[in-house]
């Protein structure tokens, strides 16, 4: 049963590459990383837990950040 969670996390992560918007990609990758973190808890693997919580945090936070527009100086 635990292995299926790992396979589900992999499948969710792979689907992110079929999205056209970067925000959607980051949110799907954040969800996949959360699933990987739960998988890490179930197999008692602290590096898997920590790494994926960090990835999930960055992916989700960056997906909610407002885009900054580049300004050009008058040359």
QUISULNOR-V909172 format. One record per residue. N is the residue number from 1. SS is DSSP state (@ for helix, = for strand, . for the rest). D_FIRST is the distance of its C-alpha to the first C-alpha in whole Angstrom. Layout:
N;SS;D_FIRST / N;SS;D_FIRST
//
This chain:
1;.;0 / 2;@;4 / 3;@;5 / 4;@;5 / 5;@;7 / 6;@;9 / 7;@;10 / 8;@;11 / 9;@;13 / 10;@;15 / 11;@;16 / 12;@;17 / 13;@;19 / 14;@;20 / 15;@;22 / 16;@;24 / 17;@;26 / 18;@;27 / 19;.;28 / 20;.;32 / 21;.;33 / 22;@;32 / 23;@;31 / 24;@;28 / 25;@;27 / 26;@;27 / 27;@;25 / 28;@;22 / 29;@;22 / 30;@;22 / 31;@;19 / 32;@;17 / 33;@;18 / 34;@;17 / 35;@;14 / 36;@;14 / 37;@;16 / 38;@;13 / 39;@;10 / 40;@;13 / 41;@;14 / 42;@;10 / 43;.;11 / 44;.;15 / 45;.;17 / 46;@;20 / 47;@;21 / 48;@;18 / 49;@;18 / 50;@;22 / 51;@;22 / 52;@;20 / 53;@;22 / 54;@;25 / 55;@;24 / 56;@;23 / 57;@;26 / 58;@;28 / 59;@;27 / 60;@;27 / 61;@;30 / 62;@;32 / 63;@;31 / 64;@;33 / 65;.;36 / 66;.;39 / 67;.;40 / 68;.;43 / 69;.;46 / 70;.;48 / 71;.;52 / 72;.;54 / 73;.;57 / 74;.;61 / 75;.;62
//
